[in-house]
Amino acid sequence: MTREQRSSADDVVVVGAGLAGLACALDLCGAGRRVTLLEASDGVGGRMRTDRRDGFLLDRGFQVFTTSYPQVRRRLALRGLRLRPFTAGLVAHTSAGPVRLVDPTRRTAPAPGGPRTGGAPGGVAPSAGALSGGVLTGRDLAALAALSAYDTVLPARVVKRRADRTTAAALSRAGVSRRAVDEVLRPFLAGVFLEDRLETSARFFHLVLRSMARGTPCLPADGVGAVPAMLAAGLPQGVVRLETPVAALTDGGVLLTDGSERPAGRVVVATDAPTAARLLPGLRIPGGRTVTTYYHAADVPPLREPILMVDATLTVLGTCVLTEVSPTYAPPGTALVSTSVLGGAPPGGEPAVRRRLAELYGTDTGPWRQVAVYTVEGALPAMTPPWPLSRTTRFAPGRYVAGDHRATGSVQGALASGTRAAREVLADLARG
Ligand SMILES: Cc1cc2nc3c(=O)[nH]c(=O)nc-3n(C[C@H](O)[C@H](O)[C@H](O)COP(=O)(O)OP(=O)(O)OC[C@H]3O[C@@H](n4cnc5c(N)ncnc54)[C@H](O)[C@@H]3O)c2cc1C
């Protein structure tokens, strides 16, 4: 680097304006450092973006926002997100019929900043019949209650330090029956882990249980993209450069795809995992999980409740009527149904999904219109045990790597990894 380059150089270039890059840039700017955040695409948010099309809000893959994550509480003014809650629980379509598993103490609890929800006028049969059909036995319910009590009461550091195993092994050890796993837990957790063998780290499973027990599942009225937008609004003007893809790291900074170089003392790579491995040769990354989300518009909501439905046949991972969660997701008088399936397009494609939806909602889905479909490769890292939950971001002198693949595949994990990167960069800068 020449002397002029050095004087105009950033202290830190952060590559990638997803949640990890945004959190990192915020903390570095907060510490008074000169920072540029380079983003390849035309907007911030990475995997947490929302498209607006013909009056619809279309999240790029269905996701739920959880209010209990420590990083969310620390960094976001939840009221400003105008959060709209889901019913705390789910309906599982089992071989014995629909089982309704809701927390009666929280069903009508408002999300922070959101209105109270109304009752649940129906569409789905109540749970009692199915429970007596033996899908969940008393022993299962006791085992699940013990698991969630444990996760709610214990400090997170204890949960994090426990020996790791697969979630399937942890459930079996806790005494949950095979039937309860196959009919209820696997369908639900497959939607959280984006894999249906329950081979995901039990440490992560416990963190998920903990966040569910402590928080409210909800969606921002402007779509999940409102979350990174709020973070980006906290950055000084000019820090974020959109449509500026980084091609490589150089000795003195980064090389952009237009051939220009951007000098920087330190570089934090906060991209998706495959790009991070390309920019940082030698970096080991986990595999990724893929999910496809279909959006359908209907003239009449097929269910009048903001609740997630899961499917024991795993034909679909989960489905819900988004406009029951927040009417802002569709033009007035239209219902928007979100449905996710594992991987890419399923056998039989969208018509097979639509047929299954007709069974799940008990309605004719023929007149529904497909509004959009998103396949997200690498939606989550494959978090197989032993999964460390958090890793150093130091990769080489002056080079750092952050992102959910360095922590957990979640909003919390991405923000925590970006936070850690800033902390480690600042510590190294202070050492000189
Ligand atoms: C469909 C789906 C459902 C999910 N559901 C949930 C959920 O319910 N709850 C939950 O907590 N989490 C969920 N997640 C996970 C959560 O969204 C992610 O863990 C998190 O958003 C990852 O953030 P990140 O910053 O690590 O990476 P990313 O969001 O991938 O950000 C990386 C950024 O780097 C940019 N980039 C890439 N290459 C370059 C380059 N060469 N130069 C410059 N920039 C580059 C990308 O454009 C992107 O903006 C879900 C994710 C998906 C996709």
The ligand as a Gaussian input file, in Angstrom:
#p B3LYP/6-31G(d) Opt

LIG

0 1
 C      -35.690000     -19.390000       4.226000
 C      -34.989000     -19.062000       5.506000
 C      -35.650000     -19.224000       6.711000
 C      -35.019000     -18.898000       7.901000
 N      -35.729000     -18.984000       9.077000
 C      -35.180000     -18.490000      10.209000
 C      -35.962000     -18.398000      11.398000
 O      -37.150000     -18.719000      11.394000
 N      -35.355000     -17.928000      12.523000
 C      -34.045000     -17.528000      12.529000
 O      -33.539000     -17.095000      13.581000
 N      -33.284000     -17.601000      11.420000
 C      -33.830000     -18.066000      10.261000
 N      -33.089000     -18.112000       9.118000
 C      -31.635000     -17.846000       9.207000
 C      -31.231000     -16.387000       9.170000
 O      -31.995000     -15.659000       8.246000
 C      -29.755000     -16.375000       8.764000
 O      -29.032000     -17.157000       9.696000
 C      -29.129000     -14.985000       8.729000
 O      -29.933000     -14.070000       8.031000
 C      -27.735000     -15.093000       8.091000
 O      -27.097000     -13.835000       8.097000
 P      -25.579000     -13.682000       7.648000
 O      -25.244000     -12.259000       7.795000
 O      -24.748000     -14.681000       8.362000
 O      -25.507000     -14.119000       6.111000
 P      -26.274000     -13.592000       4.819000
 O      -27.644000     -13.156000       5.177000
 O      -26.149000     -14.666000       3.807000
 O      -25.477000     -12.302000       4.351000
 C      -24.342000     -12.354000       3.538000
 C      -24.301000     -11.125000       2.652000
 O      -23.090000     -11.146000       1.915000
 C      -23.346000     -10.672000       0.612000
 N      -22.277000     -11.134000      -0.282000
 C      -22.065000     -12.384000      -0.754000
 N      -20.976000     -12.406000      -1.541000
 C      -20.477000     -11.151000      -1.554000
 C      -19.347000     -10.543000      -2.200000
 N      -18.508000     -11.243000      -2.977000
 N      -19.138000      -9.218000      -2.005000
 C      -19.955000      -8.475000      -1.216000
 N      -21.039000      -9.001000      -0.605000
 C      -21.290000     -10.328000      -0.761000
 C      -24.710000     -11.269000       0.299000
 O      -25.329000     -10.611000      -0.790000
 C      -25.426000     -11.069000       1.623000
 O      -26.069000      -9.821000       1.685000
 C      -33.686000     -18.440000       7.902000
 C      -33.005000     -18.284000       6.687000
 C      -33.658000     -18.573000       5.510000
 C      -32.941000     -18.329000       4.212000

